Amino acid sequence: MKTAYWIVAALLAAFYLYAGGKKAVQSKERLAPMMGWVDTVPMPVVRGIGAVEILGAAGLLLPPLTGVAPALALVAAAGFLVLQLLAAALHLSRGEAKDTGLNAALIVAAAVTVWLATAW
């Protein structure tokens, strides 16, 4: 179970470090072609989402690695699950049902990570 957790958590963390990093530092114009929703959301909110994604990625990896408050990994994974449920809802509200495939995959990955974090 530990090996499975590390594989799924590392992949999820890598994705969120990349996506969160882009949201945290890139301009609205650079983000808009790949994230159409940024034109309807204030940039401080986009930057905040990016920061949350970066912190969540750290929360998936650092607590279990250091042994300090390893329950935070479970909280981080659950946070990503909620984040993606909200992201899918945003896409659906904007009539972008075809863009929810990645959200569905990330929901599954986060749910598996939550389960694996509770299994050990």
N, C-alpha and C positions, 0 to 999 in steps of 0.2 A: 504494500500500500504506500509506503514512503516513496518508493521509486516512481510510482504512478503520480503521486502528488507532485513531486519535483518536476516531472516532465510537463504535466499540464500547467502547473503554476509558472514554470519558467517560460513556456510559450505565451501564456496570458500576460505575464509581466513584460515580456519583450514587446508584445503588441501595444500594450498600454504605455510603455515608455516612449515608443515611437509616436503613437497617436497623440499622447499628452504633450510630448515635447513640441510637436508641430503646432498644437493649439496654443501652447504657452508662448511661443516666440514668433510665429509667422504672422504676417499681416492678413487682414480680412480678404484682400484681393488674391493672395496666394492660396488661401484656404478655400475660397468660394468654389473653384472648379471641382474639388473633390468632396466638399461638405457644403451643399447648397443651403443648409439651414443657418449658416453663420451670418447671412445677410439679414436675417430676421431677429437675431439675438444680439444684444449689446456685447461688444468686445470684452469688457471686464468679466462677463459671465463665461464667454468662451475661454478666456485665460484661466478663470477659476476652475472650469471643468478640466482643462489641461493639467493644472496643478493637482487636482484631486486624483486624476489618472496616474500621475507620476508618484504621488504619495501612496496610492493604492498598490502600485507595482512594488514599491519598496516594502509595503506591508505584507505582501504575499511571500516575500523572500527573506527579509532580514530577521523577523522574529523567530522563525524556525531555525535559521542558520545560527543565530546567536544564543538561542534558548531563553531569551528574555521576552516574556509575555507572548508565548507562541499562539495564544488564543487570538491575537490580533490578525493572524493570517486568515482565520475563519471570518473575522469581521471584514477584512479587506475583500475577500472573495464574495461575501454576501453583499457588500457595497457595490461591487462590479455587477452582480446580478441585478440589483435594483437600478443601477445606472443604465444598463442595457434594456431593461424593461421600459424605462422612461424614454430612452432613445427610440425604441421601436414605436412607442406610442406617439412620439413627435413625428416620426416619418408617416405613420398612418394618418395622423391629423392633417398632414400636409398633402395627402393623396399620393404618397410615395411608397405604396405597398411593395413595389418591385425592388426597393432599396433596403428591405428589411432582412434579406438573406444573411448578411454579415452579422446583424443584430441577433438573429436566431442562433447562429453558430457560437457567438460570444455568450449568449444566455446559457446554452448547453455547456460550454467550457467552464463558465463561472459556477454553474450548478454542480458540475462534476467536481470542481475544486472545493466547493463547500462540503460536499459529501466526503471527499478524500481527507479534508482537514479534520473532519469529525471522526473519521475511521481510525486515526492513530493519535 
